[in-house]
Amino acid sequence: MAHAQPIPTPPDTFDEPWKLILEHYFRDFLTFLFPTVATAIDWSRPPEPMPTELTRLTATSSTGPRRVDWLVKVWLRDGTERWLLIHIEIQSQPEEAFPYRLAMYHFHLRITSAQSVLSLAVLGDDNLHWRPDRYVDDVLGLRLELIYPMVKLVDFREREEELRQSQNPIAVLVRAHLATLDTRHDLERRKAAKLALFRDVLRLGYTGDELRRLFDVAERFLKLPRAEYEEFRATVATELGAQAVDIMNSFERYGLEQGLQQGLQQGQGNLTLRQLTRKFGALPEEVAAQIRALDSEQMLELAESLLDFTTFADLTAWLADNPPASATDAASAE
């Protein structure tokens, strides 16, 4: 029997699409996964994303900057103002420190904002038995307990028909997430699952930008190597028709736009390096390499922070507190 071929998917396969889901489908996300929360919100007042500065635990954290995935202010139907901290943890294996980390985010935001904070967790791993829904610290008669709403995505495997029939776009994207888990290292099953998902999205009657966005996010879940992608694209043209092909063409245009964005990011990095060189002289190569590895948001933060640097030690301290996002993601995946 031939062995299934491995699929070289990047370590952030789940992170990128889920952040897009929160950005584009926040209300649908709550309605589908946390319906009690969605019902309590006054949606006539648009949610307000909060500044990322509020998500830092400390300026000198030994583990680097800690951020929540989504922080947004909402208003409830009873007229009171609340902040919702939506913390999505998508990982391939259980992590013992997860409840502690979520609790630290929660308490930090509660203290710094002086507002009530609701922390929500979505677990995207495939371990049926790992279901952390609380943080407990119990010592010498003092007990601190934080119980948070939690959804385990693999539970939807038993609700496949419900997912297929739901008009909520999150149902489509939960299917994409589960299909990604289920088809690891099996190219043929992945292509079949992806084709079935695309077919159902077309069947559900989505049109225009909504259809393109759904395909776009699903595409980021169910990634294929280039050769298999071209084969899959030909299958889509044959079985799903011109509409689906046009949508896939938009993915390729998006890839071009991403390349342009990366070029802009590289330009920002070069400018920041020149500014630092003028301020401190030639930088050690390891320091310059660390700066080049920063993502666009970190690069902008460094560009702002360098105005306050007075010594080279200020720069190295900032870099120690702000490791490249790629390095942080890789460490989390280990």
Order of alpha helices (4+ residues) and beta strands (2+ residues): alpha-alpha-alpha-beta-beta-beta-alpha-beta-beta-beta-beta-alpha-alpha-alpha-alpha-alpha-alpha-alpha-alpha-alpha-alpha
